[in-house]
């Protein structure tokens, strides 16, 4: 995934408003589970969301990329951040909230994998807890052949330009990222290929149901890609 550019991830995504997104998640948790105290951040990346959420909650996290985990550990000193696959992990704990943000669920290319991940989320969820998942784009929203340029990184000792042209193979979006990275040591070219499944809302809701969860869909979410909020059957919002 980001194994070639993990060290530059925070710089590349410095345009992302993590503070506003975290505030939105905190507000959502306040509505859905006002007594929540603990969060598991699945696919936590470098820990930017977790760092901000840790001001109000006890936050643990998992990610598949070891370099991301090292970064997140340095930012969330009070939490347990570890390397794990969202499709098969067992932390031996349960949480009031299980989060999976920034479209990380889209990297699971088969619905059976999504169901397995959601079952793992449910296994780590307190009986009255809530699962919050930010999806990737739906097939209807994907546009083929669209050139994209990420906001450039322009720092005294680091310049990064990332470009790609959107592609599609069936219901999988292909993001072939091309980077030019300039440091005092020189200019490096790097390519990373990312594949994310294009699931419809109906497919995602079916996955939640197959995982034994009851889900609702918000078409907007923290970044315009939507959001799913799910619970175990029979669970209801906990009063403050």
Helices and strands as residue ranges (DSSP letters): G 6-8, H 9-12, H 18-32, E 38-42, H 48-53, E 58-63, H 66-75, E 81-83, E 95-100, G 104-107, H 111-123, E 125-133, G 139-141, E 147-149, E 153-155, E 158-165, E 167-169, E 172-183, E 186-197, H 201-210, E 213-218, E 227-232
